[in-house]
Amino acid sequence: MTTGDGFERLRVAGLIAVVRADRREDAVRVVGALLAGGVQAVELTFTTPGAAEALAQVRQVYGGEVLLGAGTIREIAQVEAALHAGVDFMVTSHFRADVLDAMLSTGLPVMPGVFTPSEVGQALDAGARAVKLFPASTAGPGHLRALRGPFPGLQVVPTGGIDLPDIHPWFAAGALAVGAGSELVPRAAVQTGRWDEVSRRAERFVDELRAARTKLEPSRA
């Protein structure tokens, strides 16, 4: 899969479920529940204990059913571990030049975390083709519109604090996809093994995504 193909798959998926779990085995179960609810792309963060092993297990269990990403990458060693686990894309929560260089060298789609115009410029100058806008909820869709002024064509995945009513405004502002964390995957549901609840929430998010796309691009929803 080329980098371009990877970003197109993310665009088609539209929604990235950001998973943070307290246990490796829970992470694998969450992915199954999300897939059952129609989610196509999942970002498993390195804040999950045994994240590299969990990523590898998810890939082994679900294969090509899931567009699998590694998130909250902060060290070069994590880049190498994620690549070995067989991920499809990589994400950081902040901009760090050496980590971004290592991510880009994999040939996979990568999204460094940014917030300010300076950080966007640094990421693009370093070779990034897309960025993660984090935390998205503190700025709102207007921030994305403003960033696309000096950076036309900027591919952005806003993440952080995004709930159902926020999906349409972010896509209207030009988002490539949106990342949803605890609003989509409540920590309490994971801790108590309420996988059906996770699947139901996934269904609602996917339905809202389709509705938003129908309003904006009827022929591509």
Phi and psi in degrees as a GROMACS rama.xvg file:
@    title "Ramachandran Plot"
@    xaxis  label "Phi"
@    yaxis  label "Psi"
@TYPE xy
-80.5975  166.3  THR-2
-59.012  -42.8731  THR-3
-61.2466  -42.4311  GLY-4
-61.1687  -39.4581  ASP-5
-63.5456  -43.5433  GLY-6
-67.7922  -34.04  PHE-7
-65.8302  -39.2415  GLU-8
-64.4176  -37.3065  ARG-9
-66.7486  -39.9517  LEU-10
-62.4048  -44.004  ARG-11
-64.2915  -42.663  VAL-12
-61.6294  -45.313  ALA-13
77.7188  -32.778  GLY-14
-126.603  127.08  LEU-15
-112.576  117.355  ILE-16
-81.7738  120.037  ALA-17
-94.5405  114.641  VAL-18
-108.698  123.648  VAL-19
-123.913  118.806  ARG-20
-123.998  156.455  ALA-21
-83.3688  -20.0939  ASP-22
-136.059  145.502  ARG-23
-59.0374  -44.0886  ARG-24
-64.5396  -31.131  GLU-25
-66.9466  -37.4459  ASP-26
-59.6395  -42.1635  ALA-27
-65.4476  -41.2272  VAL-28
-67.4729  -38.1134  ARG-29
-59.5848  -44.6757  VAL-30
-59.1357  -42.4255  VAL-31
-60.7177  -41.6399  GLY-32
-66.4513  -38.7581  ALA-33
-66.7682  -43.2902  LEU-34
-61.5576  -39.3879  LEU-35
-62.7072  -28.3022  ALA-36
-89.0595  1.20492  GLY-37
101.318  -1.02199  GLY-38
-71.7579  137.62  VAL-39
-103.632  -30.4596  GLN-40
-119.359  133.166  ALA-41
-132.08  132.884  VAL-42
-110.716  111.96  GLU-43
-96.0533  121.906  LEU-44
-85.7105  154.318  THR-45
-76.432  3.90979  PHE-46
-79.1522  -9.94842  THR-47
-77.5348  127.492  THR-48
-56.9198  133.266  PRO-49
65.4836  35.7299  GLY-50
-57.9041  -43.6609  ALA-51
-61.3385  -42.9952  ALA-52
-67.1697  -37.5181  GLU-53
-64.7701  -41.5424  ALA-54
-60.068  -45.5001  LEU-55
-63.1157  -38.3993  ALA-56
-69.4932  -40.262  GLN-57
-59.5382  -44.2578  VAL-58
-63.0885  -40.4942  ARG-59
-66.0439  -41.864  GLN-60
-75.8489  -43.8025  VAL-61
-106.86  -10.2097  TYR-62
52.635  -132.256  GLY-63
-80.6926  3.15218  GLY-64
-64.6843  -28.7252  GLU-65
-117.114  137.021  VAL-66
-85.8288  103.145  LEU-67
-102.992  127.613  LEU-68
-121.931  155.019  GLY-69
-106.107  128.561  ALA-70
-118.536  169.678  GLY-71
53.8316  41.9984  THR-72
-76.6351  125.403  ILE-73
-124.084  -11.5462  ARG-74
-134.939  152.577  GLU-75
-61.8726  -35.756  ILE-76
-60.0486  -32.7502  ALA-77
-71.7312  -33.107  GLN-78
-59.5499  -47.9066  VAL-79
-63.9384  -40.555  GLU-80
-66.1316  -40.6875  ALA-81
-65.4182  -41.9178  ALA-82
-61.8661  -43.5476  LEU-83
-63.6029  -31.7557  HIS-84
-74.8688  -14.3074  ALA-85
91.5517  32.6514  GLY-86
-73.3332  162.648  VAL-87
-99.3423  -23.3283  ASP-88
-155.016  164.079  PHE-89
-133.861  146.436  MET-90
-138.868  141.24  VAL-91
-114.422  160.972  THR-92
-91.0151  -12.3485  SER-93
-151.959  168.395  HIS-94
-87.3293  125.507  PHE-95
-141.699  117.087  ARG-96
-59.1337  -45.9042  ALA-97
-68.3395  -35.7219  ASP-98
-68.639  -41.2469  VAL-99
-62.3213  -41.867  LEU-100
-58.1333  -44.2387  ASP-101
-64.4922  -40.0577  ALA-102
-64.7765  -44.9843  MET-103
-62.7621  -32.2382  LEU-104
-66.9581  -16.2327  SER-105
-76.4154  -19.9328  THR-106
81.5178  1.05332  GLY-107
-87.4643  160.215  LEU-108
-61.9637  132.087  PRO-109
-131.035  148.743  VAL-110
-136.765  100.004  MET-111
-73.3616  145.375  PRO-112
-75.7125  131.572  GLY-113
-140.277  166.142  VAL-114
-142.173  -42.1016  PHE-115
-96.4849  162.201  THR-116
-58.056  -36.6658  PRO-117
-62.8156  -42.2067  SER-118
-67.3917  -38.2801  GLU-119
-60.4336  -47.1228  VAL-120
-60.5167  -42.2797  GLY-121
-61.9362  -43.4897  GLN-122
-64.8236  -44.799  ALA-123
-66.6404  -40.6867  LEU-124
-62.6968  -30.3068  ASP-125
-80.1737  -9.55211  ALA-126
115.737  0.246061  GLY-127
-67.9659  142.157  ALA-128
-101.702  -14.3802  ARG-129
-151.365  159.222  ALA-130
-135.243  158.265  VAL-131
-100.466  121.605  LYS-132
-89.078  112.96  LEU-133
-144.953  136.301  PHE-134
-83.1518  126.188  PRO-135
-66.8853  -36.2659  ALA-136
-67.2699  -22.799  SER-137
-79.4976  -12.3089  THR-138
-113.979  -45.8919  ALA-139
89.1035  168.085  GLY-140
-58.4621  -28.0641  PRO-141
-60.751  -31.076  GLY-142
-65.5852  -40.6851  HIS-143
-64.8025  -43.3267  LEU-144
-59.256  -41.3288  ARG-145
-65.275  -39.8319  ALA-146
-65.7043  -33.4813  LEU-147
-73.9758  -8.84581  ARG-148
-65.3916  -62.844  GLY-149
-76.0528  -14.7187  PRO-150
-125.37  69.2124  PHE-151
-62.4165  140.367  PRO-152
81.239  4.44296  GLY-153
-60.0802  129.008  LEU-154
-95.4869  120.151  GLN-155
-129.956  137.843  VAL-156
-116.74  95.6898  VAL-157
-67.3123  136.985  PRO-158
-144.048  140.776  THR-159
111.975  108.594  GLY-160
76.0214  20.1233  GLY-161
-92.8189  120.206  ILE-162
-117.512  -178.002  ASP-163
-51.8552  -48.6578  LEU-164
-67.0701  -13.8164  PRO-165
-87.1955  -15.1186  ASP-166
-62.8822  -51.4218  ILE-167
-60.2329  -47.8799  HIS-168
-58.266  -36.9725  PRO-169
-69.2967  -40.3892  TRP-170
-69.1594  -35.1152  PHE-171
-63.5219  -28.1624  ALA-172
-81.7232  -9.38698  ALA-173
110.482  18.3991  GLY-174
-65.784  142.935  ALA-175
-71.0626  -42.2379  LEU-176
-160.754  174.106  ALA-177
-125.303  146.757  VAL-178
-106.885  127.963  GLY-179
-122.515  128.739  ALA-180
-104.278  -107.819  GLY-181
-65.6746  -22.8445  SER-182
-66.7069  -30.3005  GLU-183
-93.8746  -38.9403  LEU-184
-122.073  83.054  VAL-185
-61.5394  134.941  PRO-186
-59.9559  -39.1658  ARG-187
-62.5107  -37.5044  ALA-188
-65.7926  -37.8355  ALA-189
-68.9947  -44.9796  VAL-190
-63.6798  -29.309  GLN-191
-103.619  6.01842  THR-192
68.9911  30.8503  GLY-193
-87.7249  71.4208  ARG-194
-68.9662  -31.5976  TRP-195
-62.5319  -36.5187  ASP-196
-64.6815  -41.2269  GLU-197
-61.5726  -42.8292  VAL-198
-63.538  -40.6516  SER-199
-65.6314  -41.3915  ARG-200
-65.2539  -38.8437  ARG-201
-60.121  -43.0432  ALA-202
-60.0097  -41.2254  GLU-203
-66.5235  -40.6648  ARG-204
-65.2125  -42.9364  PHE-205
-64.857  -40.4335  VAL-206
-62.1178  -42.1372  ASP-207
-66.5075  -38.1719  GLU-208
-60.2313  -46.8974  LEU-209
-62.5323  -40.8415  ARG-210
-63.7974  -41.8122  ALA-211
-62.9226  -42.8699  ALA-212
-68.7624  -33.874  ARG-213
-63.3418  -39.6033  THR-214
-67.0774  -38.1831  LYS-215
-89.9256  -40.3166  LEU-216
-139.885  79.2657  GLU-217
-53.4668  -33.9126  PRO-218
-79.9176  -12.1333  SER-219
-118.396  8.86492  ARG-220
